Amino acid sequence: MQRHYRVPCLPRETILRDLASLPAGIEILVAETDRIVGFATFSAIYPGPGLKGGFFLKELFVEDAARGSGVGTRLCRQ
């Protein structure tokens, strides 16, 4: 995603440390083949629609080469 938006990427160690310290309720789904081709981040919310629990989709990203292949749809259906 950083490459797509042309912004610098943090060192791998920093990313792993930050991922390990995410609060409870945050989920990340990753689509991969021989490499990561997309991801979706979401969190549980309450109240959601109709004062029921729900999910909030924060980010959905699919790399350029995998767009149009259904990766994003499959991530959202998980």
N, C-alpha and C positions, 0 to 999 in steps of 0.2 A: 504494500500500500504506500509506503514511504517513497519508493521509486516512482510509482504512478503519479503521486502529487509533487514529485521533485523536491522533497524535503529530506534533510539528513536523518539517518537512522541511528538510534542509540546502540551502544555496544550490546552484544548478545547477553552478556552477564547481567547488565542492567535490566534488560527486558525480562529475563528469567526471574530475577529477584522481584521485579514489580508484579509479574504474573502470580508469583507465589504468595504475595501479600494482598491479593484482592480480597475484599470483604465477602462474607457468605452471601449467597444469592446471585452472584455474578457467574454467568456461564459463557463459555466460548466453544463454538463448534468449528471444526477445521475440516475442510475438504482437501484431500490430497491424493495424488497418484504416486509418482516417484518424487514429488515435491508438493509443497503446499500451493494450491491453486485458488483458494478462497477461504473466507471465514465469516462467521456471524457472531456478534456479541449481543447478549441480551441479559435482562435481569427480571426476576419475579417482582411484580408490583401488587400492592393492595392499598386502597381499593382500585380495581380496574373497572372496565365497562360494566354497568349494572351493579356496582358495588360488590363485584366478585373479584377473585384473584385473577391475575393475568400476567402476560409477559410484555416487556418493553424491548423492542428491537433497537439497539443503539447503533449498530454498524453492520452493514453487509457489504462485503468486498469480494470481487472475483477478478483475478488478473485478466489482462486484455486477451491473452491467447485462449482462455477458457470461457470467455463471454459468449453467450448464445448456445452453450452446450447443456444448459439445465442445471449447472452447479448451484447457482443462486436459489433457484426454485427448490432444489433438494435440501439445501441448508435451511430454508424457511419451513419446510415440511417436517423437519426433525423435531 
